[in-house]
């Protein structure tokens, strides 16, 4: 079914793709318009690789000095993005932001011990402090950190759960949606999104 949907989506305009993603709960943040999207690729390039390319761009941050996400519901993550202090802070803030009000973490900090090959991510959620260890290996995000965020979101009063799509290589799309949005996302985009976990 996904393969057939991918065939039907070939040459779909960027406007039709945006409309479809809106039905799946994925919309650009306020102030993000066609100019920001077309700064990355032209319309024809979006049409040649429908949804995958658009979702990847929506998962990026703006090019201005504020570096704000173009969309709060999708993150174009690179698994090889952890090189030193501050990197796990960025990962934690981005993953928590995907969940919106369900994971309002505060006081986010990280510590790195490069000699031992370990790092620590610390933050608070509802006045409870979390301290999670992470392995440092070839700049890759420790998958244990993502798994802990999955479990933490499952403990909250929300239907939303994390999703992912492996883009090949070192790139993934990580999102957050409820079960009906997840079904719509798979059905209408033809992409093999899975629940993260």
Secondary structure in CASP SS format (residue, H / E / C, confidence):
PFRMAT SS
TARGET T0000
AUTHOR 0000-0000-0000
METHOD secondary structure of the structure
MODEL  1
X C 1.00
X H 1.00
X H 1.00
X H 1.00
X H 1.00
X H 1.00
X H 1.00
X H 1.00
X C 1.00
X C 1.00
X C 1.00
X C 1.00
X C 1.00
X H 1.00
X H 1.00
X H 1.00
X H 1.00
X H 1.00
X H 1.00
X H 1.00
X H 1.00
X H 1.00
X H 1.00
X C 1.00
X C 1.00
X C 1.00
X C 1.00
X C 1.00
X C 1.00
X C 1.00
X C 1.00
X C 1.00
X C 1.00
X H 1.00
X H 1.00
X H 1.00
X H 1.00
X H 1.00
X C 1.00
X C 1.00
X C 1.00
X C 1.00
X H 1.00
X H 1.00
X H 1.00
X H 1.00
X H 1.00
X H 1.00
X C 1.00
X C 1.00
X C 1.00
X H 1.00
X H 1.00
X H 1.00
X H 1.00
X H 1.00
X H 1.00
X H 1.00
X C 1.00
X C 1.00
X E 1.00
X C 1.00
X C 1.00
X C 1.00
X C 1.00
X C 1.00
X C 1.00
X C 1.00
X E 1.00
X C 1.00
X C 1.00
X C 1.00
X C 1.00
X E 1.00
X E 1.00
X E 1.00
X E 1.00
X E 1.00
X C 1.00
X C 1.00
X C 1.00
X C 1.00
X C 1.00
X C 1.00
X C 1.00
X C 1.00
X H 1.00
X H 1.00
X H 1.00
X H 1.00
X H 1.00
X H 1.00
X H 1.00
X H 1.00
X H 1.00
X H 1.00
X H 1.00
X H 1.00
X C 1.00
X H 1.00
X H 1.00
X H 1.00
X H 1.00
X C 1.00
X C 1.00
X E 1.00
X E 1.00
X E 1.00
X E 1.00
X E 1.00
X E 1.00
X E 1.00
X E 1.00
X C 1.00
X C 1.00
X C 1.00
X C 1.00
X E 1.00
X E 1.00
X E 1.00
X E 1.00
X E 1.00
X E 1.00
X E 1.00
X E 1.00
X C 1.00
X C 1.00
X E 1.00
X E 1.00
X E 1.00
X E 1.00
X E 1.00
X E 1.00
X E 1.00
X E 1.00
X C 1.00
X E 1.00
X C 1.00
X C 1.00
X E 1.00
X C 1.00
X C 1.00
X H 1.00
X H 1.00
X H 1.00
X H 1.00
X H 1.00
X H 1.00
X H 1.00
X H 1.00
X H 1.00
X H 1.00
X H 1.00
X H 1.00
X C 1.00
X C 1.00
X C 1.00
X C 1.00
X C 1.00
X C 1.00
X E 1.00
X E 1.00
X E 1.00
X E 1.00
X E 1.00
X E 1.00
X E 1.00
X E 1.00
X C 1.00
X C 1.00
X E 1.00
X E 1.00
X E 1.00
X E 1.00
X E 1.00
X E 1.00
X E 1.00
X C 1.00
X H 1.00
X H 1.00
X H 1.00
X H 1.00
X H 1.00
X H 1.00
X H 1.00
X H 1.00
X H 1.00
X H 1.00
X H 1.00
X C 1.00
X C 1.00
X C 1.00
X C 1.00
X E 1.00
X E 1.00
X C 1.00
X C 1.00
END
